[in-house]
Amino acid sequence: MSEWYIYIIRTRLNTLYTGITTDVERRFHEHSEQGTTGAKYLKGKGPLELVWHQLADSKRDAARLEYRVKKLKKYQKLQLISGQIDLHSLRE
């Protein structure tokens, strides 16, 4: 059984991208390399910075949290990154 993570990447344009993966470093590298495995949204927006990641309870939990994080306003995502908002408070 794999461990699932949710992560946030900041682009050079100061936008925030949220995703899930079983290997944060590998996925960040895929996004950074401009190959075919990275997200289309991130193409041409580098350099990229991995600004936050956290372990989720399961793939299902990670997907639900990703959905909720993507719906947050940017200032709320920044609060999540800085630790002012707890990821688990988004589960409700």
C-alpha positions in Angstrom: 0.0 0.0 0.0 1.4 3.4 -1.1 1.6 6.6 0.9 -0.1 9.5 -0.8 0.8 13.1 -0.5 -0.8 16.4 -1.5 1.6 19.1 -2.6 1.7 22.8 -3.8 4.2 24.2 -6.3 4.8 28.0 -6.8 5.6 29.1 -10.4 7.8 32.1 -11.4 4.6 34.0 -12.0 3.7 33.4 -8.3 0.7 31.1 -9.1 0.1 28.0 -7.1 -0.4 24.5 -8.5 -1.8 21.7 -6.3 -1.5 18.0 -7.0 -1.3 14.5 -5.4 1.4 11.8 -5.7 3.0 8.9 -4.0 6.5 10.4 -4.5 6.8 14.2 -4.1 10.4 14.6 -5.2 9.9 12.5 -8.4 6.7 14.3 -9.3 8.3 17.7 -8.7 11.2 16.6 -10.9 8.7 15.6 -13.7 7.0 19.0 -13.5 10.4 20.8 -13.6 11.9 18.9 -16.5 9.3 20.2 -19.1 8.9 16.6 -20.4 5.7 14.9 -21.3 4.9 13.7 -17.7 4.5 17.1 -16.1 1.3 19.0 -15.8 0.4 21.1 -18.9 -0.4 24.0 -16.6 3.2 24.3 -15.4 4.8 24.2 -18.9 6.8 27.4 -19.5 6.1 28.7 -16.0 9.4 27.7 -14.4 11.5 27.9 -12.4 9.2 26.0 -10.1 9.4 25.8 -6.3 7.9 23.1 -4.2 6.5 25.1 -1.3 4.5 22.6 0.6 3.6 19.0 0.9 1.9 16.8 3.5 1.0 13.1 3.9 -2.6 12.1 3.4 -4.3 9.1 4.9 -5.0 7.4 1.6 -5.3 8.1 -2.1 -9.0 8.8 -1.6 -8.2 11.3 1.2 -5.5 12.9 -0.9 -7.9 13.4 -3.8 -10.6 14.9 -1.6 -8.1 17.2 0.0 -6.7 18.2 -3.4 -10.2 19.1 -4.5 -10.8 21.3 -1.4 -7.4 23.0 -1.6 -7.9 23.8 -5.3 -11.2 25.6 -4.3 -9.4 27.8 -1.7 -8.6 31.4 -2.5 -4.9 32.2 -3.0 -4.6 33.9 0.4 -6.0 30.7 2.1 -3.5 28.5 0.2 -0.7 30.8 1.4 -2.1 30.4 5.0 -2.0 26.6 4.5 1.6 26.8 3.3 2.6 29.0 6.3 0.9 26.7 8.7 -1.9 29.1 9.7 -4.5 26.7 8.4 -4.3 23.0 9.2 -4.9 20.6 6.2 -7.1 18.4 8.3 -9.5 21.2 9.0 -10.4 21.0 5.3 -11.8 17.4 5.7 -15.2 18.5 6.9 
